[in-house]
Amino acid sequence: MTAPHLDPAVRHDMVFLFDITDGNPNGDPDAGNRPRTDMETGHGLVTDVALKRKIRDTIALAAEDDPRYNVFVQAGHALNTRLAESYQANGLQLDDKKITAEQAEPAKAWLCDRYVDIRLFGGVLSVGKTRALGQIRGPLQVGIARTIDPISPADHAITRVTQTKQEDIDKGETTEMGGKWTVPYGLYKTEIYYSATRGTKTGVTSRDLELFYRSLQMMFDHDRSATRGRLAPRGLYIFTHHDKFGAAPAHTLTERIHIQSHSHTQPDFAPRHFTDYKITVDQENLPDQITLTTLYT
């Protein structure tokens, strides 16, 4: 029997927690790579794009070269070339501007079956000569992650003993200055939603969901760098409905995950570890048609 949270035929609403220690989880290129921050509240942010990039980079590894788990949005590969392959594989002519959306459906299905990120996240496919492909709305929607408490990004001045230019060495210069941003500590929370209605259209399977959950757990281990410090998953809470439509609005479920730090009682307290937080799950009066699964806490 399939575990409730692995059933692609029903709706799932999720809360994912992860934390950072002495690293930069998502730099802003418009601000000198400073960690993304809500400038009004001081809370740290990690974009949905950054999270999905990590998932894409990990899920193919978890699938162990299964041909159904190729990644569409991948460095070094042009999207138009891959879209053209979908036409060619289904006997469609790239130069035929009269191809209708209905005629392009086999090519869309081919893309969904071949690329896991299209199957899960969807994609805009109406570019170049493949306009008839239109857009695929993905069943998995990942929100922007936000820290529970405000963060205090630190800018560290660093030096390098090797110059970039020979003329600087000729002048007698011996070091170059640089900078590095870090967050001392931050516990991030994001919400993720799975639509079974869309998942049915893109062909999501139980294995897709299993590998997605495994990727959330392991993606930080496969994306390590000195800049990112220590990133770690701290919990995935999955509210599973009994059907595609759902038994309750998503926010009434995700708000049952309560996260509180000592800063609520000690105004000057600065969290520096996951143990500085208390996480409780309100399961009182949980609808009978909702199942809660908790992973890797």
C-alpha positions as a Markdown table, in Angstrom:
| # | Residue | x | y | z |
|---|---|---|---|---|
| 1 | Met | 0.0 | 0.0 | 0.0 |
| 2 | Thr | 1.3 | 3.4 | -1.0 |
| 3 | Ala | 2.1 | 5.7 | 1.9 |
| 4 | Pro | -0.3 | 8.7 | 2.0 |
| 5 | His | 2.4 | 11.3 | 1.3 |
| 6 | Leu | 3.6 | 9.4 | -1.8 |
| 7 | Asp | 0.1 | 9.3 | -3.5 |
| 8 | Pro | 0.3 | 11.6 | -6.6 |
| 9 | Ala | -3.5 | 11.4 | -7.0 |
| 10 | Val | -4.3 | 13.5 | -4.0 |
| 11 | Arg | -3.4 | 17.0 | -2.8 |
| 12 | His | -0.5 | 17.7 | -0.4 |
| 13 | Asp | 0.4 | 20.9 | 1.5 |
| 14 | Met | 3.8 | 21.1 | 3.1 |
| 15 | Val | 6.0 | 23.1 | 5.4 |
| 16 | Phe | 9.8 | 22.7 | 4.9 |
| 17 | Leu | 12.3 | 24.0 | 7.5 |
| 18 | Phe | 16.1 | 24.4 | 7.0 |
| 19 | Asp | 18.8 | 26.5 | 8.7 |
| 20 | Ile | 22.1 | 28.2 | 7.8 |
| 21 | Thr | 25.1 | 28.6 | 10.1 |
| 22 | Asp | 27.9 | 31.0 | 9.1 |
| 23 | Gly | 27.1 | 31.0 | 5.4 |
| 24 | Asn | 25.2 | 32.8 | 2.6 |
| 25 | Pro | 22.2 | 30.7 | 1.5 |
| 26 | Asn | 21.2 | 33.0 | -1.3 |
| 27 | Gly | 23.1 | 36.2 | -2.3 |
| 28 | Asp | 21.6 | 39.1 | -4.1 |
| 29 | Pro | 23.6 | 40.0 | -7.2 |
| 30 | Asp | 22.2 | 43.5 | -7.1 |
| 31 | Ala | 23.5 | 44.1 | -3.6 |
| 32 | Gly | 27.1 | 42.8 | -3.8 |
| 33 | Asn | 25.9 | 39.3 | -3.1 |
| 34 | Arg | 24.6 | 40.3 | 0.3 |
| 35 | Pro | 22.2 | 37.6 | 1.8 |
| 36 | Arg | 18.7 | 38.4 | 0.6 |
| 37 | Thr | 16.8 | 40.2 | 3.3 |
| 38 | Asp | 13.4 | 41.8 | 3.8 |
| 39 | Met | 14.7 | 45.4 | 4.3 |
| 40 | Glu | 11.7 | 46.4 | 6.4 |
| 41 | Thr | 11.7 | 43.5 | 8.9 |
| 42 | Gly | 15.3 | 42.2 | 8.7 |
| 43 | His | 14.1 | 38.6 | 8.0 |
| 44 | Gly | 16.3 | 36.5 | 5.7 |
| 45 | Leu | 14.9 | 35.3 | 2.4 |
| 46 | Val | 15.8 | 32.5 | 0.0 |
| 47 | Thr | 14.0 | 32.6 | -3.4 |
| 48 | Asp | 11.9 | 29.8 | -4.8 |
| 49 | Val | 14.3 | 29.8 | -7.8 |
| 50 | Ala | 17.3 | 29.1 | -5.6 |
| 51 | Leu | 15.5 | 26.2 | -3.9 |
| 52 | Lys | 14.4 | 24.7 | -7.2 |
| 53 | Arg | 17.9 | 24.9 | -8.6 |
| 54 | Lys | 19.1 | 22.8 | -5.7 |
| 55 | Ile | 16.3 | 20.3 | -6.2 |
| 56 | Arg | 17.1 | 20.0 | -9.9 |
| 57 | Asp | 20.7 | 19.4 | -9.2 |
| 58 | Thr | 20.0 | 16.7 | -6.7 |
| 59 | Ile | 17.0 | 14.7 | -8.0 |
| 60 | Ala | 18.8 | 13.4 | -11.0 |
| 61 | Leu | 21.5 | 12.1 | -8.7 |
| 62 | Ala | 19.0 | 10.4 | -6.5 |
| 63 | Ala | 17.4 | 8.8 | -9.6 |
| 64 | Glu | 20.7 | 7.1 | -10.6 |
| 65 | Asp | 20.6 | 7.8 | -14.3 |
| 66 | Asp | 16.9 | 6.8 | -14.8 |
| 67 | Pro | 16.1 | 8.4 | -18.3 |
| 68 | Arg | 12.8 | 9.8 | -16.9 |
| 69 | Tyr | 14.8 | 12.1 | -14.6 |
| 70 | Asn | 16.7 | 14.3 | -17.0 |
| 71 | Val | 16.7 | 18.0 | -16.1 |
| 72 | Phe | 15.4 | 20.5 | -18.6 |
| 73 | Val | 16.8 | 23.7 | -17.1 |
| 74 | Gln | 20.4 | 22.8 | -16.9 |
| 75 | Ala | 23.6 | 24.7 | -17.3 |
| 76 | Gly | 25.3 | 24.4 | -20.7 |
| 77 | His | 22.1 | 23.2 | -22.5 |
| 78 | Ala | 20.1 | 25.5 | -24.7 |
| 79 | Leu | 16.3 | 25.3 | -24.1 |
| 80 | Asn | 15.4 | 25.8 | -27.8 |
| 81 | Thr | 17.4 | 22.7 | -28.8 |
| 82 | Arg | 15.6 | 20.5 | -26.3 |
| 83 | Leu | 12.2 | 21.9 | -27.3 |
| 84 | Ala | 13.1 | 21.2 | -31.0 |
| 85 | Glu | 13.9 | 17.6 | -30.0 |
| 86 | Ser | 10.3 | 17.2 | -28.8 |
| 87 | Tyr | 9.0 | 18.2 | -32.2 |
| 88 | Gln | 11.3 | 15.9 | -34.0 |
| 89 | Ala | 10.5 | 12.9 | -31.8 |
| 90 | Asn | 6.8 | 13.3 | -32.5 |
| 91 | Gly | 7.0 | 14.0 | -36.3 |
| 92 | Leu | 6.3 | 17.7 | -36.1 |
| 93 | Gln | 8.0 | 20.3 | -38.4 |
| 94 | Leu | 9.7 | 23.2 | -36.7 |
| 95 | Asp | 8.9 | 25.5 | -39.6 |
| 96 | Asp | 5.2 | 24.7 | -39.6 |
| 97 | Lys | 3.5 | 27.7 | -38.0 |
| 98 | Lys | 0.0 | 26.1 | -38.5 |
| 99 | Ile | 0.6 | 23.5 | -35.7 |
| 100 | Thr | -2.1 | 23.8 | -33.1 |
| 101 | Ala | -1.9 | 23.4 | -29.4 |
| 102 | Glu | -3.8 | 20.1 | -29.7 |
| 103 | Gln | -1.4 | 18.8 | -32.3 |
| 104 | Ala | 1.5 | 19.7 | -30.1 |
| 105 | Glu | 0.2 | 17.7 | -27.1 |
| 106 | Pro | 2.3 | 14.6 | -27.9 |
| 107 | Ala | 5.4 | 16.8 | -27.8 |
| 108 | Lys | 4.4 | 18.2 | -24.4 |
| 109 | Ala | 3.8 | 14.7 | -23.1 |
| 110 | Trp | 7.2 | 13.7 | -24.4 |
| 111 | Leu | 8.8 | 16.6 | -22.5 |
| 112 | Cys | 7.0 | 15.7 | -19.3 |
| 113 | Asp | 8.0 | 12.1 | -19.5 |
| 114 | Arg | 11.7 | 12.9 | -20.2 |
| 115 | Tyr | 12.3 | 15.9 | -17.9 |
| 116 | Val | 11.5 | 15.7 | -14.2 |
| 117 | Asp | 11.6 | 19.4 | -13.6 |
| 118 | Ile | 9.0 | 20.0 | -16.3 |
| 119 | Arg | 6.9 | 17.2 | -14.8 |
| 120 | Leu | 7.1 | 18.7 | -11.3 |
| 121 | Phe | 7.5 | 22.5 | -11.8 |
| 122 | Gly | 6.2 | 23.1 | -15.3 |
| 123 | Gly | 7.7 | 25.5 | -17.7 |
| 124 | Val | 7.2 | 28.1 | -20.4 |
| 125 | Leu | 7.8 | 26.2 | -23.7 |
| 126 | Ser | 6.5 | 28.7 | -26.3 |
| 127 | Val | 9.8 | 30.1 | -27.4 |
| 128 | Gly | 11.6 | 30.1 | -30.7 |
| 129 | Lys | 9.9 | 27.8 | -33.3 |
| 130 | Thr | 7.9 | 25.8 | -30.7 |
| 131 | Arg | 5.2 | 28.3 | -29.8 |
| 132 | Ala | 2.5 | 25.7 | -30.1 |
| 133 | Leu | 3.8 | 24.0 | -27.0 |
| 134 | Gly | 2.6 | 26.9 | -24.9 |
| 135 | Gln | 3.0 | 26.6 | -21.1 |
| 136 | Ile | 2.9 | 23.7 | -18.7 |
| 137 | Arg | 1.7 | 24.6 | -15.2 |
| 138 | Gly | 3.6 | 22.5 | -12.7 |
| 139 | Pro | 1.9 | 20.7 | -9.9 |
| 140 | Leu | 4.6 | 21.6 | -7.3 |
| 141 | Gln | 4.7 | 25.3 | -6.2 |
| 142 | Val | 7.6 | 26.2 | -4.0 |
| 143 | Gly | 7.3 | 29.5 | -2.0 |
| 144 | Ile | 10.0 | 31.9 | -1.0 |
| 145 | Ala | 11.7 | 30.9 | 2.3 |
| 146 | Arg | 11.8 | 33.4 | 5.2 |
| 147 | Thr | 13.6 | 33.2 | 8.5 |
| 148 | Ile | 11.6 | 33.0 | 11.7 |
| 149 | Asp | 13.7 | 35.8 | 13.3 |
| 150 | Pro | 15.5 | 38.8 | 11.8 |
| 151 | Ile | 19.1 | 38.0 | 10.7 |
| 152 | Ser | 22.3 | 40.0 | 11.0 |
| 153 | Pro | 24.3 | 39.6 | 7.8 |
| 154 | Ala | 28.1 | 40.2 | 8.3 |
| 155 | Asp | 30.5 | 41.5 | 5.7 |
| 156 | His | 33.9 | 40.0 | 6.2 |
| 157 | Ala | 37.0 | 41.6 | 4.6 |
| 158 | Ile | 39.3 | 39.0 | 3.2 |
| 159 | Thr | 42.8 | 39.2 | 1.5 |
| 160 | Arg | 44.4 | 37.3 | -1.3 |
| 161 | Val | 48.2 | 36.9 | -1.8 |
| 162 | Thr | 48.0 | 36.7 | -5.6 |
| 163 | Gln | 47.2 | 39.7 | -7.7 |
| 164 | Thr | 44.9 | 39.6 | -10.7 |
| 165 | Lys | 47.2 | 41.7 | -12.9 |
| 166 | Gln | 50.9 | 41.4 | -13.5 |
| 167 | Glu | 51.3 | 45.2 | -13.5 |
| 168 | Asp | 50.1 | 45.2 | -9.9 |
| 169 | Ile | 52.8 | 42.8 | -9.0 |
| 170 | Asp | 55.3 | 44.9 | -10.8 |
| 171 | Lys | 54.2 | 47.9 | -8.7 |
| 172 | Gly | 55.1 | 45.9 | -5.6 |
| 173 | Glu | 51.6 | 45.1 | -4.4 |
| 174 | Thr | 51.5 | 41.9 | -2.4 |
| 175 | Thr | 47.8 | 41.4 | -1.6 |
| 176 | Glu | 44.3 | 42.1 | -2.9 |
| 177 | Met | 41.2 | 42.8 | -0.8 |
| 178 | Gly | 37.9 | 41.2 | -1.1 |
| 179 | Gly | 34.7 | 40.6 | 0.8 |
| 180 | Lys | 32.5 | 37.7 | 1.9 |
| 181 | Trp | 28.9 | 37.9 | 3.3 |
| 182 | Thr | 27.6 | 35.4 | 5.9 |
| 183 | Val | 24.6 | 34.9 | 8.1 |
| 184 | Pro | 25.6 | 33.8 | 11.7 |
| 185 | Tyr | 22.4 | 31.8 | 12.0 |
| 186 | Gly | 19.0 | 31.6 | 10.5 |
| 187 | Leu | 16.1 | 29.2 | 10.6 |
| 188 | Tyr | 14.1 | 29.4 | 7.3 |
| 189 | Lys | 10.6 | 28.2 | 6.6 |
| 190 | Thr | 8.9 | 27.8 | 3.2 |
| 191 | Glu | 5.6 | 26.3 | 2.1 |
| 192 | Ile | 5.2 | 23.9 | -0.8 |
| 193 | Tyr | 2.0 | 22.9 | -2.5 |
| 194 | Tyr | 1.2 | 19.9 | -4.7 |
| 195 | Ser | -1.8 | 19.9 | -7.0 |
| 196 | Ala | -2.9 | 16.4 | -7.9 |
| 197 | Thr | -5.1 | 17.8 | -10.8 |
| 198 | Arg | -2.0 | 19.2 | -12.5 |
| 199 | Gly | 0.1 | 16.2 | -11.4 |
| 200 | Thr | -2.2 | 13.9 | -13.3 |
| 201 | Lys | -1.7 | 16.0 | -16.4 |
| 202 | Thr | 2.1 | 16.0 | -16.3 |
| 203 | Gly | 2.3 | 12.3 | -15.3 |
| 204 | Val | 3.7 | 12.6 | -11.7 |
| 205 | Thr | 4.3 | 9.2 | -10.0 |
| 206 | Ser | 4.8 | 8.0 | -6.5 |
| 207 | Arg | 8.6 | 7.7 | -7.2 |
| 208 | Asp | 8.6 | 11.3 | -8.3 |
| 209 | Leu | 7.3 | 12.4 | -5.0 |
| 210 | Glu | 9.6 | 10.1 | -3.1 |
| 211 | Leu | 12.7 | 11.4 | -4.9 |
| 212 | Phe | 11.5 | 15.0 | -4.4 |
| 213 | Tyr | 11.3 | 14.4 | -0.6 |
| 214 | Arg | 14.7 | 12.8 | -0.7 |
| 215 | Ser | 16.2 | 15.7 | -2.6 |
| 216 | Leu | 14.9 | 18.2 | -0.1 |
| 217 | Gln | 16.6 | 16.1 | 2.6 |
| 218 | Met | 19.9 | 15.7 | 0.8 |
| 219 | Met | 20.3 | 18.7 | -1.6 |
| 220 | Phe | 22.4 | 20.8 | 0.8 |
| 221 | Asp | 25.0 | 17.9 | 1.0 |
| 222 | His | 25.4 | 18.0 | -2.8 |
| 223 | Asp | 25.7 | 21.8 | -3.0 |
| 224 | Arg | 28.3 | 22.5 | -0.4 |
| 225 | Ser | 30.8 | 25.4 | -0.7 |
| 226 | Ala | 32.7 | 27.6 | 1.7 |
| 227 | Thr | 30.4 | 30.5 | 0.9 |
| 228 | Arg | 27.3 | 28.7 | 1.9 |
| 229 | Gly | 28.5 | 27.5 | 5.3 |
| 230 | Arg | 26.4 | 24.8 | 6.8 |
| 231 | Leu | 22.9 | 24.3 | 5.4 |
| 232 | Ala | 20.8 | 21.6 | 7.0 |
| 233 | Pro | 17.2 | 20.4 | 6.6 |
| 234 | Arg | 15.3 | 20.6 | 9.8 |
| 235 | Gly | 11.9 | 19.1 | 9.0 |
| 236 | Leu | 9.3 | 18.5 | 6.4 |
| 237 | Tyr | 5.6 | 18.4 | 7.4 |
| 238 | Ile | 3.2 | 17.0 | 4.8 |
| 239 | Phe | -0.5 | 17.4 | 5.1 |
| 240 | Thr | -2.1 | 14.9 | 2.8 |
| 241 | His | -5.8 | 15.3 | 1.7 |
| 242 | His | -8.0 | 12.3 | 0.7 |
| 243 | Asp | -8.7 | 13.6 | -2.8 |
| 244 | Lys | -7.6 | 16.1 | -5.5 |
| 245 | Phe | -9.9 | 18.9 | -4.2 |
| 246 | Gly | -8.8 | 18.9 | -0.6 |
| 247 | Ala | -10.6 | 18.9 | 2.8 |
| 248 | Ala | -9.4 | 22.3 | 4.1 |
| 249 | Pro | -7.7 | 25.5 | 2.9 |
| 250 | Ala | -3.9 | 25.1 | 2.8 |
| 251 | His | -3.2 | 28.0 | 5.2 |
| 252 | Thr | -5.3 | 26.4 | 8.0 |
| 253 | Leu | -3.0 | 23.4 | 7.8 |
| 254 | Thr | 0.4 | 25.0 | 7.4 |
| 255 | Glu | -0.3 | 27.4 | 10.2 |
| 256 | Arg | -0.5 | 24.5 | 12.6 |
| 257 | Ile | 3.3 | 24.3 | 12.6 |
| 258 | His | 4.3 | 26.7 | 15.4 |
| 259 | Ile | 7.9 | 27.8 | 15.7 |
| 260 | Gln | 9.1 | 29.9 | 18.6 |
| 261 | Ser | 12.5 | 31.0 | 19.8 |
| 262 | His | 13.7 | 32.4 | 23.1 |
| 263 | Ser | 13.7 | 35.8 | 21.5 |
| 264 | His | 10.0 | 36.0 | 22.2 |
| 265 | Thr | 10.7 | 36.1 | 26.0 |
| 266 | Gln | 14.2 | 37.5 | 25.8 |
| 267 | Pro | 14.2 | 40.5 | 23.4 |
| 268 | Asp | 18.0 | 40.7 | 23.2 |
| 269 | Phe | 18.4 | 37.0 | 22.6 |
| 270 | Ala | 20.0 | 36.0 | 19.2 |
| 271 | Pro | 19.3 | 32.5 | 18.1 |
| 272 | Arg | 22.5 | 30.6 | 17.1 |
| 273 | His | 21.3 | 27.0 | 16.9 |
| 274 | Phe | 18.3 | 25.0 | 16.0 |
| 275 | Thr | 17.9 | 24.0 | 19.6 |
| 276 | Asp | 17.1 | 27.7 | 20.4 |
| 277 | Tyr | 13.7 | 27.0 | 18.8 |
| 278 | Lys | 10.7 | 25.0 | 19.9 |
| 279 | Ile | 8.5 | 23.5 | 17.2 |
| 280 | Thr | 5.1 | 22.3 | 18.0 |
| 281 | Val | 2.4 | 20.8 | 15.7 |
| 282 | Asp | -1.2 | 21.5 | 16.5 |
| 283 | Gln | -3.1 | 18.3 | 15.6 |
| 284 | Glu | -6.2 | 19.2 | 17.7 |
| 285 | Asn | -9.3 | 19.0 | 15.5 |
| 286 | Leu | -7.3 | 18.1 | 12.5 |
| 287 | Pro | -9.9 | 17.2 | 9.8 |
| 288 | Asp | -10.5 | 13.4 | 9.6 |
| 289 | Gln | -9.7 | 13.4 | 5.9 |
| 290 | Ile | -6.2 | 14.9 | 6.5 |
| 291 | Thr | -3.1 | 12.8 | 7.2 |
| 292 | Leu | 0.1 | 14.4 | 8.6 |
| 293 | Thr | 3.4 | 12.9 | 7.7 |
| 294 | Thr | 6.6 | 14.3 | 9.4 |
| 295 | Leu | 10.0 | 13.6 | 7.7 |
| 296 | Tyr | 13.6 | 14.1 | 8.9 |
| 297 | Thr | 13.0 | 16.2 | 12.0 |
